[in-house]
Amino acid sequence: MSGRRALHFVFKVGDRPATIKFFKDVLGMKILRHEEFEEGCKATCNGPYDGKWSKTMVGYGPEDNHFVCELTYNYGLSSYKLGNDFIGLNIKSSQVLLNAESQNWPIHDRDSSPFVEAPGGYKFYIQDELQPTDADPVQKVALASSNKDHSLKYWSELLGLKVYSQSEKQALLGYADDQAKLELQFIGQKVDHAKAFGRIAFSCPSTQLKLIESEVKAVGGTILTPFVSLDTPGKATVQVVILADPDGHEICFVGDEGFRELSRMDPEADRLLSQALAADQSDEWFSKKGRSKAEA
């Protein structure tokens, strides 16, 4: 589909310092930008929570040509229950395995399909190959599907992703050869999103946003957030439409023009994040209220 590209996957994180350490020291990603918000997002970017939250974008390079991770931290929530919806993120990098060894971070299934787990339980599958320097090391994100026919009809016919391969167990889709792919794994049971559910994001020309919304609505699809503008303090305003596929996976389409401006790498990102970590008074704030951090 012309002009569309895969952007990022959203992870809810409870232990922000440990999670940042994992993404930097084990996965070897960079802090691309960090933003703080005083109230919940109009498009539920931080989940169904209306309090203070932060967004930290991490990846191997600029968001213009890399699939990255959005780490969403809701102040006061220390963990989220995992479902079976997110299978894992696949990264081509033998360096990650070396990093994990040096950090004494557990490597699971080392001899077959090695993976490491982030704090919170999210899995990152590692291809034991030289990390590319002229391409994105992130190869694909894998999500669970309860019904092959329904999923392929939605993602391929309705949203326009190309089917690169398929079998009875899985299918690989994407918008372009040089972009990270979406892998659907057909698990033969209901997809449970629990509380840790994430969101996959794509960009498209802004003129396509309302068309996407109307096409999904015309076939009875789920619109979680109709066309809306989102503000980021001191940065660009973007327009988004939030959908849900037949299994309830959240999908964000954002106008490419505004997003390219919003997503520029911020040279102050590390400093802003360090400042936020040092100033995180969530434990103190909750203790004053006679409450404690809770699991979502």
Secondary structure, 3 states (H helix, E strand, C coil): CCCCEEEEEEEEECCHHHHHHHHHHHCCCEEEEEEEECCCCCCCCCCCCCCCEEEEEEECCCCCCCCEEEEEEECCEEECCCCCCEEEEEEECHHHHHHHHHCCCCCECCCCCCEEECCCCCEEEEECCCCCCCCCCEEEEEEEECCHHHHHHHHHHHCCCEEEEECCCEEEEECCCCCCEEEEEECCCCCCCCCCCCEEEEEECHHHHHHHHHHHHHCCCEEEEEEEEECCCCCCCEEEEEEECCCCCEEEEEEHHHHHHHCCCCCCHHHHHHHHHHHCCHHHHHHHCCCCCEEC
